[in-house]
């Protein structure tokens, strides 16, 4: 009988030890934090394979004014995922995406509108643009040596020559534009007829206009 009691006591202690250990293990597991696809994130945190020339953080733009305090490329996470996928496709071909502009807070849109109040060049902040929604990028491509490939016009050139339907360029320029457009469309973006550099994420068109800002460090 004593042997049975001792065995039972040992079994109870053993089971309690397992239970306590299991509880401790469950608390030790890391908490998984899920980021929503519509959250704003910094592209640099998801890929180091992009080239940056953020024009509106300088005076080298059609506004002739610096409207961003610092150069960062924030986008909604779903836009980042699609852009990283597109860039991987370009890298396989020997190229990389060069970025001119990404998400644009509504307050920046208002600054731009105050400088150039012309809807042909700047979207009216009362309506907002897809840049204000975190679903648009202005881009070009660079080759393996970091040299930007020829696209026929400079970024933010306002004229028919900047449009996808303009054909009075060399075969090389037309092929470059077609290459950029093809890969971007394959990865979920739409082109903008009058601007060879502008691409919208198809699933980002209905996202709300935002005024979320980032810290400059």
Protein Blocks (a to p, Z undefined) as FASTA:
>chain_A
ZZmmmmmmmmmmmmmmmmmmmmmmmmmpccdddddfkbccdfklmockbccddfklpcbd
fkopafbfbdcddddfklmmmmmmmmmmmmmnopacddfbdcddfklmmmmmmmmgcfkl
occfklopaklnopaccdddddfkopacdehiaehiacfklpmklcbbcfklmmmmmmmm
mmmmmnopacdfklmkbccdfklmmpccdfbdcddZZ
